[in-house]
């Protein structure tokens, strides 16, 4: 019976490590999805703002927007 309990604990450890790997992969995919959603929202905001200008020159607005995006940039994690 001791061997079986030892086998069960090693199997449990393997399962825990697999669960951790799966969770880490899930979190990474979730972060990628969140970034895509944010970029989509930003693009939609630009299109909305562009429509507000009714054909006028929006260069000044785009320069300010670009500067704000650089200021609020999220650093890359490695």
PyMOL commands that set and color helices and strands:
alter all, ss='L'
color gray80, all
select helices_A, chain A and resi 2-52+59-71
alter helices_A, ss='H'
color red, helices_A
deselect
rebuild
show_as cartoon
